[in-house]
Amino acid sequence: MNVTASASPLRVGLIGYGLAGSVFHAPLVAATDGFVLDTIVTSDPGRQAQARAEFPGVEIVASPDELWARAGGADPLGLVVIASPNKTHVPLAKAALTAGIPVVVDKPLAATAAEARELAELAERTGTFLSVFQNRRWDNDFLTLRRLLADGDLGEIQRFESRFERWRPQLKGGWRESGAPEEIGGLLYDLGSHVVDQALVLFGPAVRVYAEADVRRPGAETDDDTFVAITHANGIRSHLYVSATTAQLGPRFRVLGSRAGYVKYGLDPQEGALREGLRPAADAPWGEEPEHLWGQLGSGESPLTGGGTPVPTAPGDYPAYYAAVAAALREGGPNPVTAYEAARCLDVLEAALRSSRDGVVVEL
């Protein structure tokens, strides 16, 4: 795998400056020690202007070919980040890996688990770093739940409920809401990539999948209200909900164990902060939430509170992902999210598509 011993910051090229590129990747790369945001690829004139205003001095080019032309020389690109539409992920990743350029790809890595494993094997053959951006592993509630599980506070886990719900009754348009299969749109592959990945990280491999994927909004072409049930190899059940049509939001997490339960409402604050233009800094708090948003741990039968006591929420830490990527490239540290992990997530997403389409439970 590529390891760069140079003391100079690694040049990073970013492909795509939509939501993923402008809100998540560009700010986080720019805030990471050991990286310098060098080039942004976008053909949209409005996004080009936005990128120039937000990152003066960064080179703006219109196509990946122009980025590849800047990749070599005495100071080659140290990393390419692919944050363009889903259908471009596989061909762009192949081009970068074939050229020996380390790559981060936004989720989902591919449309199928087979394609994801092909990319993983290509990375191995070329000795090139390949990672997948699964930032929700560094959400505040997820980090808190991992701590509770490690401490044994919940006892033996029986059911994990995870919701990523929104109230967006009007369509926004764009490729994410397209029904064309090649666009890889819909909530299952968008928000579902997050909740399935989290469930697999927490509770291990899936052996059985059942799903209900619905198209609720008038004019919608792809799923906007989806439920996925996973039975893990250890017997734990995960019930996962992703929706754009939820007028009353449920808890982000409800985790039920033999000793206690944990209930947490609200989303991690980092995306909202990044959208507002705030940036992580080494000397300032980041990812923290107020006490009134802390989750509850305990047991009880109260229909209002559920019993229990407040649990301090760990600060969210999206910067940790790119810090780990920098450490992997510069020091040989571990890959924070591997392509094989992404493939296992895609195994579940593909099974969910089949389950919903055919009305069956899918064994993995």
C-alpha positions in Angstrom: 0.0 0.0 0.0 1.1 3.6 -0.7 3.0 5.1 2.2 4.5 8.5 1.8 7.4 9.4 4.1 7.6 13.0 2.9 7.2 15.7 5.6 5.4 17.9 3.0 1.6 17.9 3.1 0.0 15.5 0.6 -1.8 17.1 -2.3 -5.5 16.1 -2.5 -7.7 16.3 -5.5 -11.5 16.4 -4.9 -13.9 15.3 -7.7 -17.3 16.7 -7.2 -18.5 19.8 -5.4 -22.1 19.1 -4.7 -23.4 18.4 -1.2 -20.8 15.7 -0.4 -17.9 17.6 -1.9 -18.6 21.1 -0.6 -20.2 20.3 2.8 -18.2 17.3 3.9 -15.0 16.4 2.0 -13.5 19.8 1.2 -13.8 21.3 4.7 -12.6 18.1 6.4 -9.6 17.6 4.0 -8.6 21.2 4.5 -8.7 20.8 8.3 -6.5 17.7 8.3 -2.9 17.9 9.2 -0.7 16.4 6.5 -3.2 17.2 3.7 -3.5 20.2 1.5 -6.6 20.7 -0.7 -4.9 21.2 -4.1 -7.6 20.7 -6.9 -11.4 20.7 -7.1 -13.1 19.1 -10.1 -16.5 20.5 -11.1 -17.9 21.5 -14.5 -20.8 23.5 -13.0 -20.0 27.3 -13.3 -21.9 28.1 -10.1 -20.1 25.5 -8.1 -16.8 26.6 -9.6 -17.5 30.1 -8.3 -18.5 28.7 -4.9 -15.3 26.7 -4.7 -13.1 29.7 -5.6 -14.8 31.8 -3.0 -14.6 29.1 -0.3 -11.0 27.9 -1.1 -9.0 30.7 -2.7 -5.8 29.5 -4.2 -7.1 26.0 -4.9 -7.0 25.0 -8.6 -10.4 24.5 -10.1 -10.7 22.2 -13.2 -13.7 21.0 -15.2 -13.0 17.3 -15.7 -11.3 14.3 -14.1 -8.9 14.2 -17.1 -7.6 17.6 -16.1 -7.0 16.3 -12.6 -5.1 13.2 -13.9 -2.9 15.5 -15.9 -1.9 17.3 -12.7 -1.4 14.0 -10.8 2.2 13.3 -11.6 5.5 15.3 -11.5 7.9 15.9 -8.7 5.1 16.4 -6.3 2.4 13.9 -7.3 -1.2 13.8 -6.0 -1.2 12.0 -2.6 -5.0 11.3 -2.6 -8.0 11.6 -4.8 -11.4 12.0 -3.2 -14.4 10.9 -5.3 -17.6 12.8 -4.2 -19.3 12.9 -7.6 -22.7 11.2 -8.4 -22.9 7.5 -7.5 -22.8 6.2 -11.0 -19.3 7.7 -11.4 -17.8 6.0 -8.4 -16.6 2.8 -9.9 -15.1 4.1 -13.2 -13.3 7.0 -11.4 -12.0 4.7 -8.7 -10.7 2.3 -11.3 -8.9 5.1 -13.1 -7.2 6.4 -9.9 -6.3 2.9 -8.7 -4.9 1.9 -12.1 -2.7 5.1 -12.0 -1.5 4.2 -8.5 -3.2 7.1 -6.8 -4.7 6.5 -3.3 -8.5 6.9 -3.3 -11.3 7.8 -0.9 -14.8 7.2 -2.4 -18.0 8.5 -0.9 -20.6 5.9 0.0 -22.0 3.9 -1.6 -18.7 2.6 -3.1 -20.6 0.9 -5.9 -24.0 -0.4 -7.0 -23.2 -4.0 -6.2 -21.1 -5.9 -3.8 -19.4 -7.7 -6.7 -18.2 -4.3 -8.1 -17.0 -3.3 -4.6 -14.9 -6.5 -4.3 -13.5 -6.0 -7.8 -12.3 -2.5 -6.7 -10.8 -4.0 -3.5 -8.9 -6.6 -5.5 -7.7 -4.0 -7.9 -6.4 -1.9 -5.0 -4.6 -5.0 -3.7 -3.0 -5.8 -7.0 -1.8 -2.3 -7.5 -0.7 -1.8 -3.9 -2.9 1.3 -3.8 -4.9 2.6 -0.8 -8.7 2.5 -1.2 -11.1 3.7 1.6 -14.8 4.5 1.8 -16.2 7.6 3.5 -18.6 6.3 6.1 -18.7 9.4 8.3 -21.6 8.3 10.4 -19.3 5.9 12.2 -18.1 9.1 13.9 -21.5 10.5 14.8 -21.9 11.5 18.4 -24.7 9.0 19.2 -22.9 6.1 17.5 -19.7 6.8 19.5 -21.7 7.0 22.7 -23.5 3.7 21.9 -20.2 2.0 21.2 -19.0 3.1 24.6 -22.1 1.8 26.3 -21.7 -1.6 24.6 -18.1 -1.8 25.5 -18.9 -1.1 29.2 -21.7 -3.7 29.2 -24.3 -1.2 30.5 -27.1 -2.6 28.4 -26.5 -6.2 29.1 -27.1 -8.7 26.3 -28.4 -6.8 23.3 -31.7 -8.1 21.9 -32.8 -5.5 19.4 -31.2 -2.4 17.8 -33.5 0.2 16.2 -32.0 2.9 14.1 -33.8 5.7 12.3 -32.6 8.3 9.8 -35.9 10.0 9.1 -36.8 13.4 7.5 -39.9 15.3 6.6 -39.5 16.3 3.0 -42.9 15.9 1.3 -41.8 17.8 -1.8 -39.4 16.3 -4.3 -36.1 18.1 -4.8 -35.1 16.5 -8.1 -31.7 15.4 -9.2 -30.0 12.1 -9.6 -30.6 11.0 -6.0 -34.4 10.8 -6.6 -34.1 9.3 -10.1 -35.5 5.9 -10.8 -33.0 5.1 -13.5 -31.0 2.0 -12.2 -27.7 3.4 -13.4 -28.1 6.5 -11.1 -28.1 4.3 -8.0 -30.6 6.6 -6.4 -33.1 6.2 -3.6 -32.9 6.3 0.2 -31.9 2.6 0.6 -28.5 3.4 -1.1 -28.3 6.9 0.4 -29.2 6.9 4.0 -29.5 3.1 4.1 -25.8 2.9 3.4 -25.2 4.6 6.8 -27.7 2.7 9.0 -26.7 -0.7 7.6 -23.0 0.1 7.9 -23.5 1.1 11.6 -25.5 -2.0 12.4 -22.8 -4.3 10.9 -20.0 -2.4 12.8 -21.9 -2.7 16.0 -23.3 -6.3 15.8 -21.4 -8.1 13.1 -22.3 -10.0 10.0 -25.9 -10.3 8.7 -27.3 -13.8 7.9 -30.9 -12.8 7.1 -32.5 -9.7 5.5 -36.1 -8.6 5.1 -37.1 -5.2 3.7 -40.1 -3.0 2.7 -39.2 -0.2 0.2 -42.0 2.2 -0.7 -42.4 5.1 -3.0 -44.7 7.5 -1.2 -44.5 11.0 -2.7 -46.4 11.9 -5.8 -44.1 11.9 -8.8 -41.3 10.0 -6.9 -39.4 7.5 -9.0 -37.5 5.6 -6.3 -37.8 4.5 -2.7 -38.4 7.3 -0.1 -39.7 5.3 2.9 -37.8 2.1 3.6 -37.5 -0.4 6.4 -34.8 -3.1 6.7 -34.7 -5.9 9.2 -31.4 -7.7 9.7 -30.8 -10.8 11.7 -27.1 -10.9 12.7 -25.0 -14.1 13.0 -25.1 -13.6 16.8 -28.9 -13.5 16.9 -29.3 -9.8 17.5 -31.9 -8.1 15.4 -31.5 -4.7 13.8 -34.6 -2.8 12.7 -33.6 0.1 10.4 -35.7 2.9 9.0 -34.8 5.5 6.4 -37.5 8.0 5.2 -38.2 11.3 3.6 -41.9 11.2 4.5 -41.9 11.1 8.3 -44.1 13.8 9.8 -43.3 12.8 13.3 -39.7 11.7 13.9 -38.9 8.6 16.0 -35.8 8.2 18.1 -32.5 8.1 16.2 -31.5 5.0 18.3 -33.5 2.7 20.5 -31.3 -0.2 21.8 -32.9 -2.8 24.0 -30.8 -5.1 26.2 -31.3 -7.6 29.0 -30.3 -5.0 31.6 -31.3 -1.7 30.2 -32.2 0.3 27.1 -30.8 3.4 25.5 -32.9 5.9 23.6 -31.5 8.9 21.8 -33.3 11.5 19.7 -31.9 14.0 17.3 -29.1 14.0 14.7 -25.5 14.5 15.2 -24.8 18.3 14.9 -21.7 18.1 12.7 -23.5 18.1 9.3 -25.5 21.2 10.4 -22.4 23.0 11.5 -20.6 22.2 8.3 -23.6 23.4 6.2 -23.5 26.7 8.2 -19.9 27.2 7.2 -18.3 26.2 10.6 -15.1 24.3 10.4 -13.3 22.0 12.9 -10.2 23.4 14.5 -7.7 21.8 16.9 -8.2 24.4 19.6 -12.0 24.7 19.6 -14.9 22.3 20.6 -16.4 20.3 17.8 -19.3 17.9 17.5 -20.7 18.7 21.0 -24.4 18.9 21.8 -26.3 20.5 24.8 -27.3 18.4 27.8 -31.0 18.5 27.0 -30.3 16.4 23.9 -28.5 13.6 25.7 -30.0 10.1 25.4 -31.5 8.1 28.3 -30.2 4.9 29.7 -32.1 2.6 32.0 -35.4 0.8 32.3 -39.0 1.7 33.2 -42.5 1.8 32.0 -43.3 5.5 31.9 -44.9 6.3 28.5 -43.4 9.8 28.6 -39.8 9.3 29.7 -39.1 5.6 29.4 -37.3 5.7 32.7 -33.5 5.9 33.0 -31.0 8.7 33.4 -29.3 11.1 31.0 -26.1 9.8 29.4 -23.5 12.4 28.3 -23.2 12.2 24.5 -19.6 11.8 23.2 -18.6 14.6 20.9 -19.0 13.7 17.2 -15.7 13.5 15.3 -15.8 13.5 11.5 -12.3 14.9 11.4 -11.1 11.5 12.8 -11.8 9.8 9.5 -9.4 11.9 7.4 -6.9 12.0 10.3 -6.9 8.2 10.0 -6.5 8.3 6.2 -3.6 10.7 6.6 -2.0 8.3 9.1 -2.5 5.3 6.8 -0.9 7.1 3.9 2.0 8.7 5.8 2.7 6.2 8.5 1.1 2.9 7.3 -1.7 3.0 9.8 -4.9 1.1 9.4 -7.5 1.9 6.8 -10.5 3.4 8.7 -13.1 1.9 6.3 -12.1 -0.8 3.8 -13.7 -1.6 0.5 -14.4 -5.1 1.8 -16.5 -3.6 4.6 -18.3 -1.6 2.0 -19.0 -4.8 0.0 -20.5 -6.4 3.1 -22.8 -3.4 3.5 -23.8 -3.7 -0.2 -24.5 -7.4 0.3 -27.3 -6.3 2.7 -28.5 -3.5 0.5 -28.8 -5.8 -2.5 -30.6 -8.4 -0.3 -33.0 -5.7 0.8 -33.8 -4.7 -2.8 -34.6 -8.3 -3.6 -36.6 -8.8 -0.4 -38.7 -5.8 -1.1 -39.2 -6.6 -4.8 -40.1 -10.3 -4.3 -41.7 -10.2 -0.8 -39.2 -12.7 0.6 -36.7 -13.1 3.4 -33.2 -13.3 1.9 -30.6 -15.6 3.5 -27.0 -14.4 3.1 
